[in-house]
């Protein structure tokens, strides 16, 4: 399933935008996008989206024993780029990786209303916790 990202109206989304800006140790990145993640897909699912003209396939998996979500990212050819990265609320999820197949922006999981900063539980990803991507493009 291909999932297009959509730009967010920043005027209605200041709490998340400023939270993401605090996370980024970079100058203002003017384009903020929400990556649609199905909230009713269960604890193990895939989706495909394009970030900075790079088509990526994500696998999102919930580990019940640890109580955490993780993601694996594949390139367009199906080769793994990042394996089993734990999704932590408020941290850049791809910034530490130096791989030309990854986009140059910031990918962050953040609470939509900025009131609950706990990590996503089994039924929170795509609902209370959303994935955001911001870039200069």
Phi, psi and omega per residue, in radians:
X1 nan 2.211 3.094
X2 -1.604 2.221 -3.118
X3 -2.060 1.914 3.117
X4 -1.285 2.513 3.043
X5 -1.493 2.731 -3.130
X6 -2.293 2.477 3.100
X7 -1.209 2.575 -3.141
X8 -1.728 2.506 3.024
X9 -1.284 1.846 -3.026
X10 -1.079 -0.516 -3.124
X11 -1.075 -0.467 3.124
X12 -1.701 0.059 -2.962
X13 -2.340 0.540 -3.067
X14 -1.048 -0.717 -3.111
X15 -1.005 -0.819 -3.141
X16 -1.206 -0.718 -3.115
X17 -1.051 -0.806 -3.136
X18 -1.217 -0.604 3.073
X19 -1.087 -0.780 3.119
X20 -1.155 -0.632 3.118
X21 -1.144 -0.633 3.074
X22 -1.121 -0.634 -3.120
X23 -1.192 -0.697 -3.065
X24 -1.378 2.222 3.080
X25 -1.646 0.782 -3.102
X26 -2.316 2.875 3.036
X27 -1.068 2.907 -3.110
X28 -0.861 2.202 3.067
X29 -1.799 1.935 -2.909
X30 -1.315 -0.240 -3.068
X31 -1.970 2.050 -3.136
X32 -1.999 2.247 -3.126
X33 -2.212 2.503 2.998
X34 -1.712 2.285 3.096
X35 -1.610 2.006 -3.117
X36 -1.137 2.072 3.103
X37 -2.030 2.166 -3.128
X38 -1.117 2.178 -3.093
X39 -1.489 -0.155 -3.095
X40 -2.018 0.367 -3.042
X41 -1.508 -0.089 -3.118
X42 1.609 -2.873 -3.023
X43 -1.630 0.094 -3.136
X44 -2.720 1.905 -3.106
X45 -2.661 2.873 3.115
X46 -2.089 2.633 2.914
X47 -2.656 2.768 -3.126
X48 -2.111 2.404 3.082
X49 -2.587 2.950 3.129
X50 -2.047 2.208 3.097
X51 -2.144 2.163 -3.108
X52 0.880 0.808 3.113
X53 1.129 0.321 3.087
X54 -1.994 2.055 -3.139
X55 -1.423 2.171 -3.092
X56 -2.224 2.572 3.044
X57 -1.974 2.250 -3.119
X58 -1.912 2.431 2.924
X59 -2.011 2.136 3.115
X60 -1.910 2.246 -3.077
X61 -2.402 2.338 3.096
X62 -1.716 2.229 3.100
X63 -1.717 1.882 -3.085
X64 -1.151 -0.636 -3.121
X65 -1.139 -0.743 3.133
X66 -1.527 -0.322 -3.116
X67 1.227 0.670 -3.090
X68 -2.446 2.650 3.001
X69 -1.601 2.564 3.002
X70 -2.332 2.800 3.120
X71 -2.309 2.554 2.999
X72 -2.139 2.356 -3.106
X73 -2.010 2.329 3.110
X74 -2.067 2.616 3.038
X75 -1.414 -3.118 -3.077
X76 -1.085 -0.521 3.137
X77 -1.397 -0.130 -3.138
X78 1.635 0.125 3.107
X79 -1.446 2.388 -3.114
X80 -1.230 2.345 3.080
X81 -1.848 -0.870 3.128
X82 -2.258 2.317 -3.102
X83 -2.032 2.184 2.975
X84 1.061 0.619 3.128
X85 -1.259 2.128 3.116
X86 -1.171 2.340 3.134
X87 -1.513 1.928 -3.119
X88 -1.941 2.218 -3.131
X89 -1.043 2.167 3.043
X90 1.602 -0.018 -3.133
X91 -1.901 2.564 3.038
X92 -1.183 2.142 -3.020
X93 -1.506 -0.314 -3.105
X94 -2.154 -0.073 -3.040
X95 -1.105 -0.468 -3.092
X96 -1.449 -0.133 -3.091
X97 -1.710 2.322 3.121
X98 -1.887 1.533 -3.090
X99 -2.456 2.203 -3.099
X100 -1.116 -0.294 3.132
X101 -1.417 -0.157 3.125
X102 -1.671 2.617 3.057
X103 -1.232 2.861 -3.043
X104 -1.587 -0.133 -3.127
X105 -1.397 -2.896 -3.129
X106 -1.908 2.323 3.060
X107 -1.978 2.064 -3.004
X108 -2.353 2.406 2.955
X109 -1.621 2.281 -3.102
X110 -2.563 2.626 3.069
X111 -1.226 2.365 -3.071
X112 -1.148 -0.601 -3.082
X113 -1.854 -0.019 3.056
X114 1.116 0.298 3.114
X115 -1.730 -0.493 -3.110
X116 -2.101 1.910 -3.058
X117 -1.710 0.273 3.080
X118 -1.286 2.757 3.118
X119 -1.187 2.855 -3.087
X120 -1.177 2.259 2.986
X121 -1.455 -3.075 -3.047
X122 -1.001 -0.592 -3.071
X123 -1.918 0.244 -3.083
X124 -1.673 -0.519 -3.061
X125 -1.174 2.193 -3.089
X126 1.605 -0.204 3.117
X127 -2.017 -1.489 3.103
X128 -1.269 -0.724 3.112
X129 -1.764 2.176 -3.127
X130 -2.040 2.767 3.033
X131 -1.708 2.302 3.132
X132 -2.190 2.540 3.099
X133 -2.250 2.258 3.063
X134 -2.304 2.563 -2.952
X135 -2.710 3.042 3.068
X136 -1.550 -0.230 -3.081
X137 -1.511 nan nan
